[in-house]
Amino acid sequence: MDRSCNWLSGMRRYLAVIAAGNLAWEIAQMPLYTLWWTASAREIGIAVIHCTGGDLLIAVSALIASLLLFGSADWPRSRFLWVGGMAIALGFSYTIGSEHLNTARNVWAYSEWMPILPGLGTGLAPFAQWIVVPLLAFAVALLPLSSEARAGQAWRSP
């Protein structure tokens, strides 16, 4: 059996890492928003869940759009960089636009701890989030299947 990754295992691993990575990032960056300093623990918890859900919707939408535009039936073994690069660019672009719009409309605000990107007016943390987390998720999606996973696939029916 081929050691490389098929699209389904690649997608599953991407989604698992993008979900866990964004949840961890949202928790870690919470002190960079005023909500951390002004809201109750319950409100902060709801915000983390809400924001992580939004991150997942952005990531999945960006991946699906990229697969439709640039993917192949053999993804992620082929056209991986096209799909990954476009998905990161789409997620990044949406997030930066959303951060700018929502801070301008006072939907949320940065604390004094958030480094602000000159010219964009958005925070560094969400900027970095949409580079670091998707890069990690795509790297894991491309990993070859382990011998245990390959052995398990051998007895499964299609």
Phi, psi and omega per residue, in radians:
M1 nan 2.522 -3.124
D2 -1.144 2.308 3.138
R3 -1.357 -0.239 -3.084
S4 -1.333 2.962 -3.028
C5 -1.502 2.441 2.998
N6 -1.685 2.993 -3.012
W7 -1.111 -0.640 -3.088
L8 -1.216 -0.808 3.116
S9 -1.175 -0.635 3.081
G10 -1.090 -0.751 3.129
M11 -1.139 -0.761 3.138
R12 -1.067 -0.783 -3.130
R13 -1.189 -0.694 3.088
Y14 -1.019 -0.858 -3.099
L15 -1.120 -0.698 3.120
A16 -1.101 -0.784 -3.108
V17 -1.274 -0.679 -3.130
I18 -1.147 -0.640 3.113
A19 -1.203 -0.900 -3.122
A20 -1.137 -0.724 -3.130
G21 -1.128 -0.761 3.130
N22 -1.219 -0.628 3.067
L23 -1.078 -0.846 3.128
A24 -1.073 -0.722 -3.129
W25 -1.144 -0.761 -3.141
E26 -1.068 -0.714 3.108
I27 -1.140 -0.807 -3.080
A28 -1.143 -0.607 -3.079
Q29 -1.561 -0.044 -3.091
M30 -0.950 -0.691 3.109
P31 -1.119 -0.207 3.123
L32 -1.468 -0.041 3.097
Y33 -2.013 2.624 -3.119
T34 -1.123 -0.447 3.129
L35 -0.936 -0.671 -3.140
W36 -1.000 -0.613 -3.036
W37 -1.643 -0.262 -3.018
T38 -2.076 -0.284 -3.012
A39 -1.781 2.878 3.065
S40 -1.351 2.897 3.107
A41 -1.044 -0.665 3.122
R42 -1.109 -0.802 3.129
E43 -1.107 -0.661 3.101
I44 -1.151 -0.756 3.097
G45 -1.043 -0.771 3.102
I46 -1.101 -0.720 3.123
A47 -1.100 -0.717 3.122
V48 -1.094 -0.800 3.121
I49 -1.115 -0.791 3.135
H50 -1.049 -0.830 -3.101
C51 -1.194 -0.670 3.091
T52 -1.129 -0.720 3.063
G53 -1.049 -0.742 3.072
G54 -1.091 -0.724 3.094
D55 -1.043 -0.734 3.126
L56 -1.123 -0.741 3.102
L57 -1.084 -0.739 3.108
I58 -1.097 -0.844 -3.081
A59 -1.113 -0.779 -3.134
V60 -1.177 -0.756 3.109
S61 -1.076 -0.754 3.131
A62 -1.128 -0.711 3.127
L63 -1.161 -0.792 -3.136
I64 -1.094 -0.792 3.103
A65 -1.044 -0.732 -3.139
S66 -1.175 -0.694 3.089
L67 -1.126 -0.720 3.123
L68 -1.146 -0.665 -3.113
L69 -1.400 -0.703 -2.965
F70 -2.205 -0.105 -3.025
G71 -1.357 3.013 3.051
S72 -2.424 2.917 3.124
A73 -1.102 -0.341 -3.102
D74 -1.683 0.200 3.126
W75 -1.153 2.465 0.130
P76 -1.606 0.112 3.138
R77 -1.191 -0.473 3.082
S78 -2.283 2.652 3.131
R79 1.065 0.413 -3.115
F80 -1.068 -0.820 -3.092
L81 -1.165 -0.652 3.103
W82 -1.095 -0.869 -3.111
V83 -1.146 -0.856 -3.126
G84 -1.085 -0.789 -3.138
G85 -1.090 -0.761 3.141
M86 -1.210 -0.692 3.122
A87 -1.092 -0.744 3.107
I88 -1.126 -0.764 -3.141
A89 -1.090 -0.742 3.133
L90 -1.156 -0.831 3.125
G91 -1.087 -0.737 3.120
F92 -1.090 -0.846 -3.108
S93 -1.077 -0.799 3.129
Y94 -1.080 -0.789 -3.087
T95 -1.111 -0.775 -3.140
I96 -1.117 -0.746 3.081
G97 -1.093 -0.739 3.136
S98 -1.152 -0.745 3.092
E99 -1.036 -0.802 -3.127
H100 -1.078 -0.844 -3.123
L101 -1.093 -0.822 -3.066
N102 -1.254 -0.539 3.045
T103 -1.322 -0.612 3.100
A104 -1.150 -0.606 -3.141
R105 -1.551 0.065 -3.129
N106 1.050 0.532 3.026
V107 -1.218 -0.661 2.959
W108 -2.548 2.896 -3.088
A109 -2.439 2.658 3.096
Y110 -1.494 2.536 2.990
S111 -1.394 3.025 -3.134
E112 -1.191 -0.172 -3.140
W113 -1.439 -0.315 -3.095
M114 -1.319 2.085 3.004
P115 -1.200 2.328 -3.112
I116 -1.792 2.366 3.114
L117 -1.384 2.156 3.126
P118 -1.092 2.458 3.120
G119 1.518 -0.646 3.136
L120 -1.636 -0.586 -3.113
G121 1.305 0.127 3.107
T122 -1.776 2.842 -3.112
G123 -1.302 2.659 3.112
L124 -1.200 -0.634 -3.068
A125 -1.066 -0.874 3.105
P126 -1.167 -0.539 3.063
F127 -1.055 -0.885 -3.129
A128 -1.191 -0.607 -3.130
Q129 -0.971 -0.742 -3.051
W130 -1.499 0.162 2.930
I131 -1.915 -0.882 -3.029
V132 -1.192 -0.926 -3.037
V133 -1.128 -0.846 3.110
P134 -1.123 -0.640 3.087
L135 -1.050 -0.763 3.102
L136 -1.109 -0.783 -3.129
A137 -1.097 -0.736 3.118
F138 -1.205 -0.622 3.093
A139 -1.094 -0.749 3.120
V140 -1.202 -0.637 3.125
A141 -1.059 -0.523 -3.071
L142 -1.532 -0.170 -3.109
L143 -1.030 2.496 3.065
P144 -1.152 2.698 3.113
L145 -1.162 2.511 3.077
S146 -1.259 2.831 3.136
S147 -1.101 -0.587 3.113
E148 -1.151 -0.741 3.130
A149 -1.156 -0.699 3.127
R150 -1.134 -0.687 3.126
A151 -1.121 -0.697 3.114
G152 -1.149 -0.569 3.134
Q153 -1.239 -0.470 -3.047
A154 -1.122 -0.568 -3.089
W155 -1.680 -0.138 -3.134
R156 -1.366 2.484 3.037
S157 -1.465 2.729 -3.100
P158 -1.130 nan nan
